[in-house]
Amino acid sequence: MHELGTVLYVIRAVEDVCRENDLKTVRSVTLEIGEVSGILPEFLTDCWEWARMKSEYLKDAELKHEMIDAVTVCLDCGEHYPTVKFGKTCPSCGSENTVLETGNEYNIKEIEAM
């Protein structure tokens, strides 16, 4: 379950931001999650509910998430296409000389704190 590792990393990063900016309480954290990152939002939320209680800054913080579409680019024809629908094969030219451009990452998009 890499969701727990993800949550612990996010909490440490947010706590660092709180210390650096003299913040006392976090109301919410918004994560962007890649469509093919393998992170399951429902597991992420379960881990968050457990882990946030152990943080002095995040006890009442809500976790929000937004999906980042998975997009692949064909290196032969330059086409950008939705990865989930077409996989590794370019729908324009049939090439498998493709690279995932977005959708495998996660980012802390926003921290709402006071």
Sequence and secondary structure as in RCSB ss.txt:
>XXXX:A:sequence
MHELGTVLYVIRAVEDVCRENDLKTVRSVTLEIGEVSGILPEFLTDCWEWARMKSEYLKDAELKHEMIDAVTVCL
DCGEHYPTVKFGKTCPSCGSENTVLETGNEYNIKEIEAM
>XXXX:A:secstr
 HHHHHHHHHHHHHHHHHHHTT   EEEEEEEEETTS   HHHHHHHHHHHGGG TTTTT EEEEEEE  EEEET
TT  EEEHHHHTTS TTT    EEEEESS EEEEEEEE 
